[in-house]
Each structure stands twice: as structure tokens, then as C-alpha cells.
């Protein structure tokens, strides 16, 4: 086979991997498989490693960065490199209805370097952070295991903060006040407490690296993550399952003991090419920022709700230009038993495998 034909073959194989996530072509086992190409090889594979990240994770960690070991967060298997499409759920992940997740090591207030390479690479395993809290009912955070309703919009500003965190508005924090903007009354207890949701605060929350595996849908250009019982800190955090007595408020809709009261934070990037969509269904609070602007607002305590965005529809107001890479920032909170749903389907091609900005110590 001549060089031109070989390069054409590689491009076709890459496309096949990205769209169909073929296990046989993409090396869905634990051993990486190399596809020869111009100028070297493209590592395509799966596998897992109990060694999540390198570097110190003790102390407040404010301003520090955890640097992934050479070869990406997957260690020797390197399955979290940008450009990798994984054909099968790695064996050390918790299987969900679509895709799965894995709890990593404690991260405290440290950040995590960008694990992707960008460009035309595609990631379907994304690193984020989950922070566990104690509920108000057991003397914990006043915003968790408290309040009710079916959603409250406007709790955060429409532009992401300079520190890549949601900016609190102060809406619906006054007790016993009901209005059109706050139909269910109080939803939060002030800026200082809200800022703890997505920032390490000693004695208040326990942060861990969290990995999401996005499952490519066969025959479609869609990746999906769907967990109808999303409890990533069941084996860790403040209240392991079964730790509470009495009326057992940590029993989920599935009849099992779970560790409720946590937030998740994901920062990634995508290349806008036209026609992409992003659909999310979940509870409780959920905010999605595209190019640092609020695209989905499902704030407040609520049962599972759904929102869908079209990037083409957002493009004029959000300043999106085809062929350009933009950030996508997702913030979620599970604040009340007994359900925890986290489900999104998207045609976005993520070119960044996740990063976590370091927190300012509090």
C-alpha cells in the first residue's frame, strides 16, 4: 500500500472509531492498540488504572496543580489522551444506563491540568471533580438536605466568573418570601455558603477527582452519559451508605443506601462545526455554560427536568464561529434525597478531556 493510500485508510479508521466506537477497531480491551499513521502512531485503547493522578493531594491545595503522569491520567495505558475513542467501558468504572463513572483520589483544593490535546482529537472520557457535603439534617451545610420545590431559575449570573465558577446572584435566599421569581421560597442561604459548593472548604466538603465515560451511540454521532442512580461518593465522603439511623434519609428511590449531598464540576472544550446539540436531564441544580455564557439553567431543588440547546441557535448571542474551539463548563448539585439523575446526550465533539481550575483557599 502506498503512503497516500495508507493515510486515507487511517483517516477512515479514525472516523469509524469516532462514530461507531467499534471495539475491534478501537481496542476496547485493556491493552492499547496502535494504528500506524503518517509521522508516528495514534494510541487507541481502553483499560484502567488505580493510580489516578501524580503529585501531592494533601493540605488545602489552594493554587496548586496536580500534574498527570507522562502518558495521561491512565498511566501506562494512556487511555485518557485527547483523540482517544474508547470502545468499551473500562473495567474499573461503575456501569450506568449509558456510560459509567469512576471515583478518583481526593484532590482537596488542587487543580488538575488539561488532560486533552485539543485540535481534531475527540474525548469520550472526561475528568471532573465531585465534592461531598453533610446535609443540614445532620448538622452539615445549610443548603443541602433542605428546601423543596420544582426548580428556581436565576440563582447564578448569566456569565461565568473570572475564576471559572458560577457567580451567585442572591436571589431566593430570604426565608418565607414567595414571588414569581421565587415560587418555592428560599433556595439558598447566602453567597458565602453557595461559594462552598464548588470550592474546597476544609471541614465543609471533601473533593475527589471524578471520571465520566461517555458512551458513543452505535450508528450515530452522539455520545451519552446516563445514570438514573448517580451516587459517585457512595464509598467515600462524609456519610458512607448506612451511616445514618432513624428514618434513614439516605435511602434512594432504588431502595438502597446512598451518600447524597454532593456537587460535580466539569470543564472541557469542543469545536463548533455547526448543527451540534446538547440535552441534559437531571436533578437538582444544573448550570451549563457555553463560551462562558449560561446556556442551561435548571437551578433549585427539583425532580428530574430536561433542557436541550442547539449550538446554531445560540451562536449569534454567544459569539460562536464555526471551526473554533470553545469552553463548556457544567455545574451540578445533588441537594436532596431521594433521587439522583444525571443524563446528557450530545453531538458535541469534546477536544479536551477535562481540567479542574485550582480553588482559592477558604
N, C-alpha and C positions, 0 to 999 in steps of 0.2 A: 504493500500500500504506500503511495507516495505521500509526501508531507502534507499537501493540500487536502487530500482525501482523509488523512488521519485527523487533521484539525477539525474538519467537518464532522467526522464521526464523534469526536469528543464533545462538540457543541450539541449534537443531537442527544448524546447520552446525558449531558448536564440538564438539558430541557426535560428529558424523560424523568430524571430523578426529581426535579423540582415540581413537576406536575403530578406524576403518578406515585412518587415516593416508593419506587419499586425496590423491594428488599433485595432481590437478586442483583440488581444493577447498582444499588447504593450501599451495599454492605451492611444490612440491618443487624448483623451479629455483633459480637463484642470486639472483633478484630478489624481495624481499619483496612480498607482496600484502596489501592491507588489506581487511578485512571491516568495512563500516560497522556501527556499533552505537550504542547509547544513550551519549551523553556522549563520543563520540570514535570511535577505531578500534582494532582488535586486529591487530597486526602478525603475520602468519603467513607464514613463508617459510624458506628454507634459504640455502645459499651458504657460502663460507668466506673466511677472511682470514689472510694470512700474519703479520699483526700481531696477536699473541695477547693480550698484556696491556700496559698502560701502566705506567710507573714504573721505578725503578731495580731491577736484579736482580743487582748486583754486591756483593761483600763477604759477610760472614757472614749478614746479613739477619735476625738474631735479633730478634724482636719487631716487625719492620716489616710493613706490609701493602702488597701490590700492589693498586692500585685499578683496576678495569676502566674503560675509557674510556666516555663517555656513549653509551648505546645498547646496552650489554652487551659481552661479550667478543668478539662477532662484528664489532665496529666498525660501519661504516655499515650492513652487512646486518642486524645486530642479531638474528641467529638463535639466540642463547643466552638470550634474555629468558625469564623464567618465564612459563608459559602458552602457550609456543610448542610446537606439534607439527610436526615436520619430516617430510614425506612421503617423502623420498629421502635417501640417504647423500650428504653434501656432497662435492664432487669432490676436496677436499684430504685426505680421510680414507683410511686403509688399510682396504680392504674385508675383512670377516671372513665366516664362515659365516652369521652374522646380525649386522647392525650393522657397526660398524667403530670405529677409533680413530685419533687423531692426536697426535703428539708436539709439545708446545709449547716455549716457550723455557725456559732454565734459570731456576730460581726460588730456588735456594740455601735459606736458612732463612726466607725471607719467607712470609707468609701470603697468602691470596687471599680478597678479600671475597666474601660471599654473592652469587651471580650470579642468583638467582631472586627472585621476588616473593611466593611463598607463596600462601596463601588457596586459591582454587579453580584456580589455574594448574597446568599439568602440564608437566614437563620430560622430554624423551627424549634430551637431550644433557647429560651431566654432566661437570663438571670435577673432576679429582683431581690426584694427584701420583705420579710414578714416581721411584724412587731407584735408581741403578745402582751396583753394587759389583764389585770384583775378587774372584775366587774364591781360596780358600785354596791351591789348587794352583799359583797364580802369585804367591804371597806376599801375597794380599789378606786379606779378612775371614775370621776363623776359623769362622764359621757357614755360609759359602757354599762350594759345591762340596766338600762334606764330609758325612759321616754317611750313614745309609741307613735303610731300614725301610719300614713301611706305615702311618705315622701315629702321632702321640703326642698324646694329649689332656692338658689341664691345664697347658700351658706358660704360659698367661696367666690372670689373675684373672677372675672372673665379672662384675666391674663395671669399666667403663671408667674410666681415671684422670681426675683433675680437669683435666688438660691435653688431654683427648680422645685419649689414646694408650693402647694396651694396657699393662697392668701385669704385669711379669714375676714369675713365681712361684718360680723357682729349681729347678723340677722337672726331672729328667733332664739335669743339667749335669755330673754326675760321670762321668769316664771309666771304662769297663769295669764298670759296675754295671747289672745287668739285674733287673727286677722286674715285677710285674703292672702297675704304673703306668708303667714304662719298659721295655716288652717288647723294644725295639730298642736299648736302652742310651742312650748320650749323644746329645742332640739339639741342645743349645746350649752356649755356653761362658761364661755368666755375664751378670749384669744390665747391666754397662757395655757389653758388646758387643751385647746384644739391644736396648738403648735406641737404638743407632745405626741400627737397621732403619728406624725411622720418624721420625728426626730428622736434620737436616742436620749432618754432621760433616766438617769440612774435611779433605781428603786421604783420606777413607774412602768417601764416597758422593757422587754427582752427581745432584741432584734436578732434575726437569723437570715443567712442567705437562703433564698428560695428559688428553685429552678422549675420553670414551666416547660413542658414538652407539648408543642403544638402539632397536632396530627394532620398531615396532608390528606385531604379527601380524595380518594381514587377517582380519576377521570375529571377532576375539577381543579381550578386554580385557587382553591380555598384551603386555608388551614384553620383548625378548630381546637379550642380547649373547652371542655365541658365537664364540670364536676358539680353534680347535684347535691353532693355532701362534701363540701370543701372545708376540710379541717386540717390544715398543714402543720399545726403545732400540737397535735394530739399527744405526741410522745415527748413534748418539751414544754418550756414556758412555766408560767406561774401555777397553773392549775391543770395538772395531768388528769385525764379522764378518771372519774370515780373519786376525786379528791374532796368533793363536797357531799354533805349529808342532807338531812331534812327532805325537802321536796325535790331534790336533785335537779336544779335548773340547768345542769349541763347535759341533759338527755336530749338528743336531737330528734328530728322528725323520723329518723330511721330506727328509733328505739334504742340507740346505743349511746354510751357516754362519750362526750367530746369536750375538747378545750375550745370554748367560744372566746369572743372578745379579742380581736386582732385586726391589724391593718396590713395591707400589702401595697407595695410601691414598685412600679416598673418604669424604666426609662430605656427607650430603644429608638431606632430611626428607620425610615422607609424611603424608598424612591417613588415619587409620584409620577406615574406614567399615563394616567387617565383611566377613568372607569372604576377605580377601587371603591370598595365599601367596607364598613366596619360595623358589626352588630354585636351588642352586649346585652346579656340578661343576667341579673343578679340582685343580691341584697347584702348589706344595707347600702350605705353611701357608695357612690361610684362617680368619679370625675375623670374624663378623658380630655387631654389637651393635645391639639394638633398644631404644630408650629407655634407652641406656647399660648394658644388661644383655646378657650373652653369650648369643646365640641359636643360633649355629652354631660348633662347634669342630672344625675339620679341621686341627689343628696337626701339625707334624712333616714330615719328608720322606716323600713317598708318591706313588704314581701317581695318576691321576685318581680322585677319590672324590666322592660325591654326598650332599647333605643337603637336606632340604626342611622348611620350617617353615610352620605355619598360625598366622596372627596371632590368630585366635579362640582357639586352644588356648593361646597364650602370654598372652593378655590378663589373666587373673586374677593370675598371678605377676609379670607385667611391668608391671602398673598401667596397662593401656591402656583408654581410654574412647572409644567411637565419637564421631566428629565432632571429634576432637582431633588436632593435628599433633605428630608425634614424630620424633626424630632416628634415622637409620640410619647406622651407621659400619662401613665394610668395610676390612679389612686383609688383604693377600695377600703372599706371598713366593714367588719362584721361586728355589730354592736349589740345584738340581742338574740337570745335563743328564741325559737328552736330550730330554725332553718339556716342553711348557708349554701347559696347557689353562686356559681361563678362560671359563666359560659359566654364565649365570644367566637364568632366566625368572621373571617376577614379574607379579602383577596389582596391585602397589602403584602408586599414583599419586604420583610424586615432585613435590613442590611447591617444591623448592629445587634449583637447577641446579648445586650443588656449591660447597663452600668449603674452604679449607685453613687450619687454625689455624697461626699463626706458631710456629716452633720456638724453644726456648731454646738459645742458642749453646753448643756443646760443644767 
